[in-house]
Amino acid sequence: MRIFHGTTEIAGQMGILSSALVDKGHHSLGYNTFHSYLGYKDFLVNTDEQFLEENQTKLIDEYDLFHFHYNTTMCREFSDLEKIHAKQKKMIMHHWGNDVRFHEQAKINNPYAYTGDSPPNETMHDRLTKVTAYISEAIVQDYEVYEYVKNYYKKVHVLPIAIDLKFFKPDFPSKDKKVPLILHAPTNPAFKGTEHVEAAIEKLKEKYEFTYKRIEKMNHDEVIALYKEADIIVDQILCGSYGLLSVESMALGKPVVTFIRPDLVATFPDQLPIVNANPDTVYDQVEQLLKNPELRESLGKQGRKYVESTHCKHVVVDKLLDIYSQIEKNN
């Protein structure tokens, strides 16, 4: 099978999923029009919207299945979807969060939710309406995103974030380290809740000896090298679910502090090894990790096992191929 991924690379997922599909004997490639300092490049064609629009006919003929991401397709007004549908090619849309996080809806179960990165509600609704005229099934990473799109599609599949573990050798926190290192890496400080994180950090400095580093605007390879040095990683404490930073941190054997909405905890696999913290509790949760080096090590080991069983690309791709097969049966 020949699989097209496009057109917005979020958290390296187009490339990772394509590499896993290639390992399974398929041809898969991502076409990315979103370029950032993170510098994703594996199994990707980094291009622009003009190239895709001009070459859409060739690409439609070349590929069997179109796996779109972040509510984007080859054409800005989704005009390619009618052409793909006419060719009877399979399509699915993969939503990642800010592309569909309706503002008021996000606040219903989460008073901390930040939606400043999402377009206006009317824009998201219009895009979803245009997409679902031709695409009947979607993928989301978790049930936080699921709620925003469930009423637009005939079927929505939940597929965990994928990670290539060959690039992540665990380096568990040492119980003997006297001055632990806390890292926080906000791609968007407002979305991650950085002001609340750093307010807690400043307060903790009055009682504990540790080093704190805030990592910003570095490419992905450089960031991973820094994560390996950490003893505690604080990720996003507003969204209500975890993202790629949490997955990569757990893969490296690090304890992770992230906010998981109470109503969503049961939707994840049992014994999710994340220290659950929101702006009101982040001080206390980081403090318990500072006070307990054995807990840091234990959570690091649990996190690595969790990623191996839930987020390893070889585990995820089997679920993805099952989703693809269901699309073929349902259309």
C-alpha positions as CSV (number, residue, x, y, z in Angstrom):
1,M,0.0,0.0,0.0
2,R,1.2,3.5,-0.8
3,I,0.3,6.0,1.9
4,F,0.4,9.8,1.7
5,H,0.8,11.7,5.0
6,G,0.2,15.5,4.9
7,T,0.4,18.3,5.3
8,T,1.3,19.5,8.7
9,E,4.0,17.8,10.8
10,I,2.9,17.8,14.4
11,A,5.4,16.4,17.0
12,G,7.2,14.4,14.3
13,Q,4.2,12.0,13.9
14,M,4.0,12.0,10.1
15,G,7.6,10.9,9.9
16,I,7.5,8.3,12.7
17,L,4.3,6.7,11.4
18,S,5.7,6.6,7.9
19,S,8.9,5.0,9.1
20,A,6.9,2.3,11.0
21,L,4.7,1.7,7.9
22,V,7.8,1.3,5.8
23,D,9.1,-1.2,8.3
24,K,5.9,-3.1,7.6
25,G,6.6,-3.2,3.9
26,H,4.4,-0.3,2.8
27,H,5.5,2.9,1.0
28,S,4.7,5.9,3.2
29,L,6.0,9.5,3.1
30,G,5.0,12.8,4.7
31,Y,4.6,16.0,2.8
32,N,5.1,18.9,5.3
33,T,4.2,22.5,4.8
34,F,4.7,23.6,8.4
35,H,8.3,24.4,9.1
36,S,9.6,25.1,12.6
37,Y,12.8,25.3,14.6
38,L,12.2,21.7,15.7
39,G,13.6,20.6,12.4
40,Y,11.8,17.3,11.7
41,K,13.1,15.7,8.5
42,D,12.9,11.9,8.6
43,F,10.6,10.3,6.1
44,L,9.4,13.8,5.1
45,V,9.3,16.0,2.0
46,N,9.5,19.5,3.5
47,T,7.7,21.6,0.9
48,D,5.1,24.3,0.6
49,E,1.4,24.7,-0.3
50,Q,2.1,25.8,-3.9
51,F,4.0,22.6,-4.6
52,L,1.2,20.4,-3.3
53,E,-1.5,22.3,-5.2
54,E,0.5,22.2,-8.5
55,N,1.3,18.5,-8.1
56,Q,-2.0,17.2,-6.6
57,T,-3.1,15.3,-9.7
58,K,0.2,13.4,-9.8
59,L,0.1,12.7,-6.0
60,I,-3.5,11.5,-6.2
61,D,-2.6,9.1,-8.9
62,E,0.5,7.9,-7.0
63,Y,-1.0,7.1,-3.6
64,D,-3.6,4.6,-2.4
65,L,-4.5,6.1,0.9
66,F,-4.4,9.7,2.2
67,H,-3.7,10.2,5.9
68,F,-4.2,13.9,6.5
69,H,-3.1,15.7,9.7
70,Y,-4.1,18.8,11.6
71,N,-7.2,19.5,9.5
72,T,-5.1,20.3,6.4
73,T,-5.0,18.7,3.0
74,M,-3.2,19.4,-0.3
75,C,-5.3,22.4,-1.1
76,R,-6.2,25.3,1.2
77,E,-9.9,25.1,0.4
78,F,-9.9,21.3,0.5
79,S,-10.7,21.1,-3.2
80,D,-8.4,18.0,-3.5
81,L,-10.8,15.9,-1.5
82,E,-13.5,15.8,-4.2
83,K,-10.8,14.6,-6.7
84,I,-9.5,11.9,-4.3
85,H,-13.0,10.8,-3.6
86,A,-13.7,10.6,-7.4
87,K,-10.7,8.3,-7.7
88,Q,-12.2,6.1,-4.9
89,K,-9.0,6.5,-2.9
90,K,-9.2,6.0,0.9
91,M,-8.9,9.0,3.2
92,I,-8.7,9.7,7.0
93,M,-8.1,12.9,9.0
94,H,-5.9,13.0,12.1
95,H,-6.7,15.7,14.5
96,W,-4.2,16.8,17.1
97,G,-5.8,19.3,19.4
98,N,-5.5,23.0,18.6
99,D,-6.9,22.5,15.2
100,V,-10.3,21.5,16.8
101,R,-10.2,22.6,20.4
102,F,-13.4,24.6,20.6
103,H,-13.0,27.4,23.1
104,E,-16.0,27.2,25.3
105,Q,-16.2,23.4,25.1
106,A,-12.6,23.1,26.4
107,K,-13.6,25.0,29.6
108,I,-16.5,22.6,30.4
109,N,-14.3,20.0,32.1
110,N,-11.2,22.0,32.5
111,P,-11.1,25.5,34.2
112,Y,-7.4,25.8,33.3
113,A,-7.7,25.2,29.5
114,Y,-5.9,27.6,27.2
115,T,-7.3,27.8,23.7
116,G,-5.4,30.8,22.4
117,D,-3.7,28.7,19.7
118,S,-7.1,27.5,18.3
119,P,-8.8,29.4,15.4
120,P,-12.3,31.0,16.1
121,N,-15.0,28.4,16.6
122,E,-16.7,29.4,13.3
123,T,-13.5,28.7,11.4
124,M,-13.0,25.2,13.0
125,H,-16.6,24.3,12.3
126,D,-16.4,25.5,8.7
127,R,-13.2,23.4,8.1
128,L,-14.6,20.3,9.7
129,T,-17.8,20.6,7.7
130,K,-15.9,20.9,4.5
131,V,-13.6,18.0,5.4
132,T,-16.3,15.6,6.5
133,A,-18.2,16.1,3.3
134,Y,-15.6,13.6,1.9
135,I,-13.8,12.1,4.9
136,S,-16.0,10.0,7.2
137,E,-13.4,8.7,9.7
138,A,-10.9,10.5,11.9
139,I,-8.0,9.7,14.3
140,V,-7.2,11.4,17.6
141,Q,-4.5,10.9,20.1
142,D,-6.7,10.7,23.1
143,Y,-10.2,11.3,24.5
144,E,-9.4,15.0,25.3
145,V,-9.4,15.6,21.5
146,Y,-12.1,13.0,20.8
147,E,-14.8,15.1,22.3
148,Y,-14.3,18.0,19.9
149,V,-14.8,15.9,16.7
150,K,-17.0,13.0,17.7
151,N,-20.1,14.6,16.3
152,Y,-18.6,15.4,12.9
153,Y,-17.5,12.0,11.8
154,K,-19.1,8.6,11.4
155,K,-16.3,7.1,13.4
156,V,-13.4,8.4,15.4
157,H,-10.4,6.2,16.3
158,V,-8.1,6.8,19.3
159,L,-4.4,6.1,18.4
160,P,-1.6,6.9,20.9
161,I,1.3,9.2,20.0
162,A,4.1,7.1,18.4
163,I,7.8,7.2,19.3
164,D,10.8,5.5,17.8
165,L,12.5,4.0,20.9
166,K,15.8,3.3,19.1
167,F,16.6,7.0,19.6
168,F,15.7,7.0,23.3
169,K,18.1,5.1,25.6
170,P,16.8,5.4,29.2
171,D,18.9,7.3,31.7
172,F,17.1,6.9,35.0
173,P,17.5,9.6,37.7
174,S,20.2,8.8,40.3
175,K,19.0,8.4,43.9
176,D,22.4,9.8,45.0
177,K,22.2,13.1,43.1
178,K,22.3,15.9,45.6
179,V,21.3,18.8,43.3
180,P,18.5,17.5,40.9
181,L,17.9,19.2,37.5
182,I,14.3,20.2,36.6
183,L,13.6,20.9,32.9
184,H,10.6,22.6,31.3
185,A,10.4,23.0,27.5
186,P,7.5,25.1,26.4
187,T,7.0,25.4,22.6
188,N,4.2,27.8,23.7
189,P,4.5,29.1,27.3
190,A,0.9,30.2,27.4
191,F,-0.4,26.8,26.4
192,K,2.0,24.9,28.7
193,G,1.3,27.0,31.7
194,T,4.9,28.2,32.1
195,E,4.0,31.2,34.3
196,H,2.5,28.8,36.9
197,V,5.4,26.3,36.6
198,E,8.0,29.0,37.2
199,A,6.1,30.6,40.0
200,A,6.2,27.3,41.8
201,I,9.9,26.8,40.9
202,E,10.8,30.2,42.5
203,K,8.9,29.3,45.6
204,L,10.6,25.9,45.8
205,K,14.0,27.5,45.5
206,E,13.4,29.0,49.0
207,K,13.4,25.5,50.5
208,Y,15.3,23.2,48.2
209,E,18.6,23.1,46.3
210,F,18.1,22.2,42.6
211,T,18.9,23.5,39.1
212,Y,16.1,24.7,36.8
213,K,16.4,25.1,33.0
214,R,13.8,26.4,30.6
215,I,14.4,25.1,27.1
216,E,13.1,27.1,24.1
217,K,13.6,27.4,20.3
218,M,16.0,24.5,20.0
219,N,15.9,21.8,17.3
220,H,14.6,18.4,18.3
221,D,17.9,16.6,18.5
222,E,19.4,19.2,20.7
223,V,16.4,19.1,23.1
224,I,16.6,15.3,23.5
225,A,20.3,15.6,24.5
226,L,19.3,18.0,27.3
227,Y,16.3,15.9,28.4
228,K,18.8,13.1,29.2
229,E,20.4,15.2,31.9
230,A,17.2,15.9,33.7
231,D,15.9,14.4,37.0
232,I,12.4,15.9,36.7
233,I,10.6,17.1,33.6
234,V,7.6,19.4,34.0
235,D,5.4,19.4,30.8
236,Q,2.0,21.0,30.2
237,I,-0.2,21.7,33.2
238,L,-3.2,23.3,31.6
239,C,-4.4,21.2,28.7
240,G,-5.7,18.2,30.6
241,S,-3.7,15.5,28.7
242,Y,-0.1,14.7,27.9
243,G,1.8,15.3,24.6
244,L,5.0,14.3,22.9
245,L,7.3,15.9,25.5
246,S,5.8,13.7,28.2
247,V,6.2,10.6,26.0
248,E,9.8,11.3,25.1
249,S,10.6,12.1,28.7
250,M,9.2,8.8,29.9
251,A,11.1,7.0,27.2
252,L,14.2,8.5,28.6
253,G,13.3,7.2,32.1
254,K,12.4,10.6,33.6
255,P,9.5,11.3,36.0
256,V,7.0,13.6,34.3
257,V,4.7,16.3,35.8
258,T,1.6,16.9,33.6
259,F,-2.0,17.7,34.1
260,I,-4.4,14.9,33.3
261,R,-8.1,15.9,33.6
262,P,-9.7,13.7,36.4
263,D,-12.5,12.6,34.0
264,L,-9.9,11.4,31.5
265,V,-7.6,9.4,33.8
266,A,-9.5,6.2,33.3
267,T,-9.3,6.5,29.5
268,F,-5.6,5.8,29.6
269,P,-3.9,2.5,30.3
270,D,-3.8,1.4,33.9
271,Q,-1.1,2.8,36.1
272,L,-0.3,5.8,34.0
273,P,3.1,6.9,35.6
274,I,2.6,10.6,35.4
275,V,2.6,13.0,38.3
276,N,-0.7,14.7,37.9
277,A,-0.4,18.5,38.5
278,N,-2.4,21.6,37.6
279,P,-1.6,25.2,38.5
280,D,-3.0,24.8,42.0
281,T,-1.0,21.6,42.8
282,V,2.2,21.9,40.8
283,Y,4.2,23.2,43.8
284,D,3.2,20.2,45.9
285,Q,3.7,17.7,43.2
286,V,7.2,18.9,42.3
287,E,8.1,19.2,45.9
288,Q,7.3,15.5,46.5
289,L,9.7,14.6,43.7
290,L,12.4,16.9,45.1
291,K,12.1,15.3,48.5
292,N,12.0,11.7,47.3
293,P,14.8,10.6,44.9
294,E,13.6,7.0,45.2
295,L,10.3,8.0,43.8
296,R,12.0,9.8,40.9
297,E,13.9,6.6,40.0
298,S,10.8,4.4,40.4
299,L,8.6,6.7,38.2
300,G,11.3,6.9,35.6
301,K,11.4,3.1,35.3
302,Q,7.6,2.8,35.2
303,G,7.5,5.5,32.6
304,R,9.9,3.7,30.3
305,K,7.8,0.5,30.6
306,Y,4.6,2.4,29.9
307,V,6.0,3.9,26.7
308,E,7.3,0.6,25.5
309,S,3.8,-1.0,25.8
310,T,1.7,2.0,24.7
311,H,3.7,4.4,22.5
312,C,6.4,2.3,20.7
313,K,5.9,2.9,17.0
314,H,5.8,-0.8,16.3
315,V,2.8,-1.1,18.7
316,V,1.1,1.9,17.3
317,V,1.5,1.0,13.7
318,D,-0.3,-2.3,14.1
319,K,-3.3,-0.4,15.5
320,L,-3.0,2.1,12.6
321,L,-3.0,-0.6,10.0
322,D,-6.1,-2.1,11.6
323,I,-7.7,1.4,11.3
324,Y,-6.8,1.5,7.7
325,S,-8.3,-1.9,7.1
326,Q,-11.5,-0.7,8.7
327,I,-11.7,2.3,6.4
328,E,-11.6,-0.1,3.5
329,K,-14.4,-2.2,4.9
330,N,-16.5,0.8,5.8
331,N,-16.3,2.6,2.4
